[in-house]
Amino acid sequence: MKKVAFVFPGQGAQYVGMGKELACNYKEAMEIFDIACEKLGLDMKKLCFDSNPDILRNTEITQPAIYTVSVAILNVVKKMGVSAYASAGLSLGEYAALVAAGAIDFGETISLVRKRGLYMQQNSGECTGSMAAVMGLDRSLVYNYIQEINVAENIVEIANYNCPGQVVISGSSDAVKKACDGLHSLGAKNIVPLSVNAPFHSSLMRPVAEKFAKEMENISIHDCDSIKFLSSVTGNVISDSEAIRTNLIKQIYSPVLWEDVIVEMLDLGINTFVEIGPGKTLTNLIKTINRDVETLSVQDQKTLDAACLYINDL
């Protein structure tokens, strides 16, 4: 029996043309783009379909763009009769996962997501930093090593626990560089600097969270009753609306426990993962965590057809 989870990508998955084919083919998807255009006063269709990579890398644009595309595709997936037992998202992706779980409304939260991106972008000018993906080392070894580097403002922390043998570190540029040098000597197979100019998911982002908390005060959030939602802040199922609100604020400066989320989903009996939105980042990470599960990515007509054929083939 197929037990399905919907998972949603975060910032970095964007590409020019994302969502265009399905939006043109299905009114349920285009309606989401229309809502985004109206609420934001931006031509979200042009930004996603026909802009350029530099524009889409602008965090204030990237975040609402990925959110719009993910929810637009979600609407099509649901129209095709595919339902999920659970949902989760990588950082920004949690907002689409909460829409899937019935906890938040897209129209009410698209402006919130844009402000999230704007505040992060503004903070990058005030608090410069860097991030790097570290491959080939046990997560506990990386964690223990970087504790020795954290001194006063010289901060480096784990920002993402992506999968076995892959974590992302984040912090002040000098501390991240020092950590990378040391982790190389400890046997890291590869260390890749990320193209960001801010220390996302580190304690240096707390000022953003404090500012964002005020925006969250008037947002309606419902308990997750029909679909289980797993938080990347805690790594497990969260159903209470106020706990969800708190974690969306904490998420800005807390590590993303993606590996923990997927392990918990496996314990819940999930055997089919459907990545909804641009790219295949999560599909690849999930396969690294467990090669025996089925992973499907839905981002255009071809992948939609393949996913529906597999899931609806009882």
C-alpha positions as CSV (number, residue, x, y, z in Angstrom):
1,M,0.0,0.0,0.0
2,K,1.3,3.4,-0.9
3,K,1.6,5.9,2.0
4,V,2.4,9.3,0.5
5,A,4.1,12.4,1.8
6,F,4.3,15.7,0.1
7,V,7.6,17.5,0.5
8,F,8.4,21.1,-0.7
9,P,11.7,22.7,-1.6
10,G,13.3,25.8,-0.2
11,Q,15.3,28.7,-1.5
12,G,17.9,27.7,-4.1
13,A,15.6,25.5,-6.1
14,Q,14.3,28.3,-8.3
15,Y,14.8,28.5,-12.1
16,V,13.5,30.6,-14.9
17,G,10.3,29.0,-16.3
18,M,9.3,27.2,-13.2
19,G,5.6,26.5,-13.0
20,K,4.9,27.8,-16.4
21,E,3.7,24.7,-18.2
22,L,1.3,23.6,-15.5
23,A,0.0,27.1,-15.0
24,C,-0.8,27.3,-18.7
25,N,-2.4,23.8,-18.6
26,Y,-4.5,24.0,-15.4
27,K,-6.6,26.9,-14.2
28,E,-6.1,25.6,-10.6
29,A,-2.4,26.5,-10.9
30,M,-2.9,29.8,-12.7
31,E,-5.4,30.9,-10.0
32,I,-2.6,30.8,-7.5
33,F,-0.4,33.0,-9.7
34,D,-3.3,35.4,-10.0
35,I,-3.6,35.6,-6.3
36,A,0.1,36.3,-5.9
37,C,0.0,39.0,-8.5
38,E,-2.9,40.7,-6.8
39,K,-1.7,40.5,-3.2
40,L,1.9,41.5,-4.0
41,G,1.4,44.0,-6.7
42,L,4.0,42.1,-8.7
43,D,3.8,40.3,-12.0
44,M,4.6,36.9,-10.5
45,K,3.9,35.2,-13.8
46,K,6.6,37.1,-15.6
47,L,9.0,36.8,-12.7
48,C,8.7,33.0,-12.6
49,F,8.2,32.3,-16.3
50,D,10.2,34.8,-18.2
51,S,12.6,36.8,-16.0
52,N,16.3,35.9,-15.5
53,P,18.3,34.0,-12.9
54,D,19.7,37.2,-11.3
55,I,16.2,38.6,-10.6
56,L,15.1,35.2,-9.2
57,R,18.2,35.1,-6.8
58,N,16.9,38.3,-5.1
59,T,15.7,36.8,-1.8
60,E,12.7,39.2,-1.6
61,I,11.6,37.7,-5.0
62,T,12.9,34.2,-4.6
63,Q,10.8,33.3,-1.6
64,P,7.3,34.3,-2.7
65,A,8.1,32.9,-6.2
66,I,9.0,29.4,-4.9
67,Y,6.0,29.5,-2.6
68,T,3.7,30.5,-5.4
69,V,5.0,27.8,-7.8
70,S,4.9,25.1,-5.1
71,V,1.3,25.8,-4.1
72,A,0.2,26.2,-7.8
73,I,1.6,22.7,-8.5
74,L,0.1,21.4,-5.3
75,N,-3.4,22.4,-6.5
76,V,-2.9,20.5,-9.7
77,V,-1.6,17.4,-7.9
78,K,-4.7,17.5,-5.7
79,K,-7.0,18.0,-8.7
80,M,-5.5,14.8,-10.1
81,G,-6.7,12.9,-7.1
82,V,-3.4,12.5,-5.3
83,S,-3.6,13.0,-1.5
84,A,-1.0,12.7,1.2
85,Y,-0.7,11.3,4.7
86,A,1.9,13.8,5.8
87,S,3.7,17.0,4.6
88,A,7.0,18.8,5.3
89,G,9.1,21.4,3.7
90,L,12.8,22.5,3.7
91,S,12.9,25.9,5.5
92,L,10.8,28.2,3.1
93,G,9.1,25.0,1.9
94,E,7.3,24.7,5.2
95,Y,4.8,27.3,4.1
96,A,3.6,25.2,1.2
97,A,3.6,22.2,3.4
98,L,1.3,24.0,5.8
99,V,-1.0,24.9,3.0
100,A,-1.1,21.2,2.0
101,A,-1.9,20.4,5.7
102,G,-4.7,22.9,5.8
103,A,-3.0,25.1,8.5
104,I,-2.6,28.3,6.5
105,D,-4.1,30.1,3.5
106,F,-2.0,31.0,0.6
107,G,-3.7,34.3,-0.1
108,E,-3.2,35.4,3.5
109,T,0.4,34.4,3.7
110,I,2.0,35.2,0.4
111,S,2.7,38.8,1.6
112,L,4.1,37.3,4.8
113,V,6.5,35.2,2.8
114,R,7.7,38.2,0.8
115,K,8.4,40.1,4.0
116,R,10.3,37.1,5.3
117,G,12.5,37.3,2.2
118,L,12.8,41.1,2.5
119,Y,13.9,41.0,6.1
120,M,16.5,38.3,5.4
121,Q,17.8,40.3,2.5
122,Q,18.0,43.5,4.5
123,N,19.8,41.6,7.3
124,S,22.4,40.4,4.9
125,G,23.6,44.0,4.5
126,E,23.8,44.4,8.3
127,C,25.2,41.0,9.2
128,T,27.4,39.5,6.6
129,G,28.4,35.9,6.8
130,S,28.7,32.8,4.7
131,M,27.6,29.1,4.5
132,A,29.2,25.9,3.2
133,A,28.1,22.4,2.6
134,V,30.2,19.8,4.2
135,M,30.2,16.2,2.7
136,G,31.6,13.0,4.0
137,L,31.7,13.5,7.8
138,D,29.4,12.3,10.5
139,R,27.1,15.1,11.8
140,S,28.2,14.6,15.4
141,L,31.9,15.0,14.4
142,V,31.1,18.3,12.6
143,Y,29.0,19.5,15.5
144,N,31.7,18.7,18.1
145,Y,34.5,20.3,16.1
146,I,32.7,23.6,15.4
147,Q,31.9,24.0,19.1
148,E,35.6,24.7,19.6
149,I,35.5,27.6,17.1
150,N,32.6,29.5,18.5
151,V,34.1,32.4,20.4
152,A,32.2,35.7,21.1
153,E,31.1,37.1,17.7
154,N,33.1,34.5,15.8
155,I,30.2,32.2,15.3
156,V,29.8,29.0,13.2
157,E,26.9,26.6,13.6
158,I,25.2,23.8,11.7
159,A,22.4,25.2,9.6
160,N,21.2,22.1,7.9
161,Y,21.2,18.4,8.7
162,N,20.4,17.3,5.1
163,C,21.2,13.6,5.0
164,P,23.9,11.2,6.3
165,G,27.3,12.6,5.4
166,Q,26.0,16.1,4.4
167,V,25.5,19.1,6.7
168,V,25.6,22.8,6.0
169,I,27.5,25.2,8.3
170,S,26.7,28.9,8.7
171,G,28.1,31.9,10.6
172,S,30.5,34.7,10.4
173,S,32.8,34.5,7.4
174,D,36.0,34.1,9.3
175,A,34.6,31.4,11.5
176,V,33.2,29.4,8.6
177,K,36.5,29.6,6.7
178,K,38.4,28.4,9.8
179,A,35.9,25.6,10.2
180,C,36.2,24.5,6.6
181,D,40.0,24.4,6.9
182,G,39.7,22.2,10.0
183,L,37.0,19.9,8.6
184,H,39.1,19.3,5.5
185,S,41.9,18.1,7.8
186,L,39.4,15.8,9.6
187,G,38.6,14.0,6.3
188,A,35.7,15.9,4.7
189,K,35.4,14.5,1.1
190,N,34.2,17.8,-0.2
191,I,33.3,21.3,1.1
192,V,31.3,23.6,-1.1
193,P,30.9,27.3,-0.3
194,L,27.3,28.4,-0.9
195,S,26.4,31.4,-3.0
196,V,24.8,33.4,-0.2
197,N,25.9,36.5,1.6
198,A,24.1,35.9,4.9
199,P,24.4,33.3,7.7
200,F,21.0,31.7,7.3
201,H,19.7,29.4,10.0
202,S,22.3,30.5,12.5
203,S,21.9,32.5,15.7
204,L,23.1,35.6,13.8
205,M,19.6,35.7,12.2
206,R,17.8,36.3,15.5
207,P,17.2,40.0,14.7
208,V,15.3,38.9,11.6
209,A,13.2,36.5,13.6
210,E,12.3,39.2,16.2
211,K,11.2,41.5,13.4
212,F,9.3,38.7,11.6
213,A,7.5,37.7,14.8
214,K,5.5,40.9,14.7
215,E,4.3,40.1,11.2
216,M,3.2,36.6,12.4
217,E,0.9,38.0,15.1
218,N,-2.2,38.6,12.9
219,I,-1.8,35.5,10.7
220,S,-4.5,32.8,11.0
221,I,-3.1,29.4,11.7
222,H,-5.2,26.3,12.2
223,D,-4.4,23.0,13.9
224,C,-3.3,20.2,11.5
225,D,-6.1,17.6,11.8
226,S,-6.3,15.9,8.4
227,I,-2.7,15.7,7.3
228,K,0.3,15.3,9.6
229,F,2.8,18.2,9.4
230,L,6.4,17.6,10.4
231,S,8.4,20.6,11.5
232,S,12.0,21.0,10.4
233,V,12.7,22.8,13.7
234,T,11.8,19.8,15.8
235,G,12.1,17.0,13.3
236,N,8.7,15.5,14.3
237,V,4.9,15.9,14.0
238,I,3.5,19.3,15.1
239,S,-0.3,19.8,15.0
240,D,-1.0,22.7,17.4
241,S,-1.5,26.0,15.7
242,E,0.5,28.0,18.3
243,A,3.4,25.6,18.2
244,I,3.4,26.0,14.4
245,R,3.5,29.8,14.7
246,T,6.4,29.6,17.2
247,N,8.4,27.3,15.1
248,L,8.0,29.4,11.9
249,I,9.7,32.2,13.9
250,K,12.4,30.0,15.4
251,Q,13.0,28.4,12.0
252,I,14.8,31.6,10.8
253,Y,17.7,31.1,13.2
254,S,17.4,27.3,13.9
255,P,19.0,24.4,12.1
256,V,16.9,22.6,9.5
257,L,16.5,19.0,10.7
258,W,15.7,17.6,7.3
259,E,17.3,14.2,7.9
260,D,15.3,13.9,11.2
261,V,12.1,14.8,9.4
262,I,12.5,12.1,6.8
263,V,13.5,9.4,9.4
264,E,10.4,10.3,11.3
265,M,8.3,10.0,8.2
266,L,9.8,6.6,7.5
267,D,8.8,5.6,11.1
268,L,5.3,6.7,10.3
269,G,5.2,4.2,7.4
270,I,5.7,6.7,4.5
271,N,7.0,4.8,1.5
272,T,6.3,7.3,-1.3
273,F,7.6,10.9,-1.3
274,V,6.3,13.4,-3.8
275,E,8.5,16.6,-4.1
276,I,6.2,19.4,-5.3
277,G,7.9,22.5,-6.7
278,P,11.0,23.4,-8.6
279,G,14.0,21.1,-8.8
280,K,14.8,17.7,-7.3
281,T,17.0,18.6,-4.3
282,L,14.8,16.9,-1.8
283,T,14.3,13.8,-4.0
284,N,18.1,13.4,-4.1
285,L,18.4,13.9,-0.3
286,I,15.7,11.4,0.5
287,K,17.2,8.8,-1.7
288,T,20.5,9.2,0.2
289,I,18.6,8.7,3.5
290,N,16.8,5.6,2.3
291,R,17.2,4.1,-1.2
292,D,14.2,1.7,-0.8
293,V,11.5,4.4,-0.8
294,E,9.8,5.7,-4.0
295,T,10.6,9.3,-4.7
296,L,8.8,11.4,-7.3
297,S,9.3,15.0,-8.4
298,V,6.4,17.1,-9.8
299,Q,7.3,20.3,-11.6
300,D,5.9,20.0,-15.1
301,Q,3.4,18.0,-17.2
302,K,5.7,15.0,-17.8
303,T,6.6,14.6,-14.1
304,L,3.0,15.1,-13.1
305,D,1.8,12.4,-15.4
306,A,4.5,10.0,-14.2
307,A,3.6,10.7,-10.5
308,C,-0.1,10.3,-11.0
309,L,0.4,7.1,-13.0
310,Y,2.5,5.5,-10.2
311,I,0.4,6.7,-7.3
312,N,-3.0,6.0,-8.8
313,D,-2.0,2.6,-10.1
314,L,-3.6,0.5,-7.4
